[in-house]
Amino acid sequence: MAGSEAAWQAANAGLTVVIHEMRPKVGTFAHRTGDLGEMVCSNSFRSDDHEQNAVGLLHWEMRAANGLIMQTAHQHRLPAGGALAVDRDPFAASVTAVLRSHPNVRISHEEITELPDQGQWIIATGPLTSGALAEAIRIETGADQLAFFDAIAPIVYAETVNMDVAWMQSRYDKGETEDERTAYLNCPMTKDQYEAFIDALLAAEKTEFKEGETAGYFDGCLPIEVMAERGRETLRFGPMKPVGLTNAHDPATKAYAVVQLRRDNALGTLYNIVGFQTKMKYGAQKAVFKMIPGLEDAEFARLGGIHRNTFINSPRLLDHRMRLKSRPHIRFAGQITGVEGYVESAAMGLLAARLAVAEAQGIDLPPVPNTTAMGALVTHITGGADARTFQPMNVNFGLFPPLEGTGIKGGRRGRKERYKAYTDRAKADWTAWLAQTETVPA
């Protein structure tokens, strides 16, 4: 995702770009194709609200910068309430086709196993960096541990969901169209059903780590059983929260918990179980997930799994222009820098490319304002975070500098007004910074 965006930005600025994509010659645990921009963990870019949500603001900033990922996501979007979800296979095919047809882009399917000694490079290898390249980075940086673990959620065939039990509704009926307001399948649970589900989840056989491996999960992608281990009510206040939903089959009865499934393709034939990343073994997954009311006879297009996720200690290793301090001809972008999520990863690819273009053409750009979503994120990973405790981070308003002299109240009561002020300030500052990069001659 980050590499695709970086290539697009650099190529459009007139630079000749070579994309090194080892797939399909060298595969990974989670990928199925050799397409660029293949999505493996979810089909959602999360909230598209650019006035009240930090990731929605990042969407806006990327669109303002002619971002390929956001353009393509809009072309292949699926109904998902207030979220930006896409039909993942056509999305990846489109990203690949656009870059293959660009006159300034060439794609090589050879694996890069060493850090290059010359030229301008952006390493945007994502969460599944090949073992050889990860080892080369480890040797260069001296890092003892580059990996933590991510888990992916299962996908269900829609025709196998029992619609006498489940119903279609987006939380709080969000969305401008009827399709968006009914973008999720909802499976209700009583208290007894929830308790039995938690018992089975905790008792299920799990994937064991290899000797020497330790699991340091990112909190935004925790396996469901790890969440359950933190407390029996954790899931009911997380992915299984029942708020904002009314059972169409029994409006008077409030569910104790609700499992949501989100459309995964344009045909509406596949749904992924929202928030149900898992490290359970395949047999256990089928048994446990079929305890969910409405999924008793469910058939799975893909079961969940766990995979290695590589990232570097960016606050210690990268300068404010995203360059590796020990080898400044190399920039890092995407999830390997310690941002989390498709949007954040692509955004860092966009920014790394624009910084590289400016450097190649002798333009000394000022730092990206940390009042923008892009700037807040890159500031965090290149020095704003404590290197001793650095872990992957989603974009959020907590990374933005406070609003000064606005008179806007703090706390929950003033949150809507405060978030709008954050986004207004960010849009103005991003537009001004972007105008300076647009003056770079092609």
C-alpha positions, 0 to 999 in steps of 0.5 A, a space after each residue: 500500500 505504501 510502496 504503491 502510493 510512493 511510486 505514484 507520487 514520485 512518478 507523477 513528479 517526473 521521476 523514473 521509478 522501479 517498484 520491487 515487489 517480490 510477490 508472486 515469485 516469493 509469497 507470504 503467509 497472508 497474500 494470495 496474489 502478486 497484485 500491488 495494494 493487496 489487502 489481507 487483514 480487512 477491507 476497510 480504510 475505517 472512518 471517512 468523516 474528515 471533520 470529526 475523525 483523525 483517520 477521515 482527516 488523513 483521507 482528506 489530506 491524501 485526496 488533496 495530494 492526488 493520492 492513488 490509494 484514496 482515488 482507487 478506494 473511492 472507485 471500488 467502495 462498498 456500503 459500510 455506514 460511515 466507513 470507507 470499505 472497498 471490494 478488495 480484489 478489484 481495488 488491488 487489480 486497479 492499483 496494479 493496472 494504473 502503476 503498470 501503465 504509468 510511463 515512469 514506472 517499471 515493476 520488478 518481481 525480484 526479492 531485495 535481500 540487502 540494503 542498497 548502497 546507492 541510489 534513492 530508495 524507499 523501503 515500504 515492505 509492510 507487515 510481512 517484510 521478507 526474512 532476508 531483508 528483515 535480517 539486513 535491516 536488523 544488522 544495520 540498525 542493531 535492533 534486537 527485535 523487529 517483529 510483533 504479531 498480527 492476526 486476521 479475521 475470518 470471512 463467511 459466505 453470506 448465503 450461509 448466515 441465518 437471516 431469521 436470526 441476523 439482521 442488516 443495520 449499521 450502528 446508529 443507522 450511519 450512512 447517507 444511503 439505504 445500502 450504507 445504513 444496512 451495510 452490516 450483518 448483526 448476530 445477537 447474543 443473550 447473556 447465557 449465549 455470551 458467557 458460553 461463547 467466552 468459555 469456549 473462546 478461552 478453552 479453544 486450542 490456540 496457535 503456539 509460537 515457535 521457540 524464541 518468538 514472543 508476541 507483542 500485539 498491536 492493541 488495534 488488532 488484538 486476537 479476540 481470545 487475547 481480548 477475552 483473557 483481559 476480562 469476560 466483559 472486554 468483548 462486550 465493550 469492544 467489537 461485540 458492543 450492542 449499542 446503536 443497534 435494534 434487532 429487526 426480528 425482536 425490536 423490544 429485546 435488547 441484545 446482551 452482545 452483538 457480533 457484526 459482519 461487514 460486507 467484504 466484496 461488491 457482490 455481497 457474497 462475502 462478509 468478514 467478522 468485524 474485530 474477530 482476528 484470531 490465533 485459534 487453530 482452524 478446527 477450534 475456529 469453526 466450532 467456536 464461531 458456529 456458536 454465534 447465533 445466526 452462524 450455526 451453519 456458516 461456511 468460511 471462505 477464509 479462516 483467521 490466522 496469525 502472522 509476523 509483523 515487522 517494524 523498526 524503532 523509527 524514533 531512534 533510527 529515522 530523521 525528520 525526513 524519514 531517512 535512515 540516519 545511518 544511510 540517508 539515501 534510504 527512506 522508510 515508509 508504511 507499516 514498517 515505520 511503526 504506523 498502523 493501518 492501511 491509511 496510515 501506511 499509504 500516507 507515509 508512502 505519499 509523504 516519503 515520496 514527496 520528500 524524496 522528490 524535493 530532495 532529488 530536485 534540490 528543494 529544501 521543503 519545511 517540515 510537514 506541520 504537526 497540526 496536520 494528520 500527516 504531520 502529527 503522524 510523521 512527527 510521532 514516529 520520527 521523534 515524538 514517541 518515546 523510543 524506549 517504549 515505541 509501538 505501532 500507532 494509528 493516527 488520532 487527535 491525541 497526536 495533534 498539538 493543543 488548540 490555543 486561544 480558541 475558547 473551545 471547551 475540553 472534555 466530552 461536551 466540547 469534543 465535537 467542536 474541538 475536533 472540528 477545530 482540529 480538522 479546520 486547522 489541519 486542512 488550512 496548514 496541509 493545503 499551504 504545505 502542499 502548495 510548496 511541494 506542488 511548485 517542485 518542477 517535474 
